[in-house]
Amino acid sequence: MPDFLEWVTHGVKQGRFEMNAAATVGVSLVVVVLTLVTALYLMLISRTAARGRYIEGLQAQAFGLQRENQQLMVDIAEQSTVSGLRERAEALGLVAAETIEFVADLEQ
């Protein structure tokens, strides 16, 4: 490592990379600005990626709820059939009426 530092400083000592104070401040300012822009960009990308993952999770949840809703609709259709209603009525101890009597509406 000392050889590397010696190599770098060798060029500076010979005057190849001479910079006045204003140029040094300018270069430093450019480096700081670029660092800040890079940090802000990385924060933005990170936030965008996190929101993307959150949206994917919501889409997966919505898909699961749609499938569950469809299954519930199938279950309701099965339970609403005449044979299904008859089976549930029999399970509750109800029996079919042997004769049906209609009562006339006297108010009409």
Protein Blocks (a to p, Z undefined) as FASTA:
>chain_A
ZZmmmmmmmmmmnopagccfklmmmmmmmmmmmmmmmmmmmmmmmmmmmmmmmmmmmmmm
mmmmmmmmmmmmmmmmmmmpmklmmmmmmmnopacdfbdcddddfkZZ
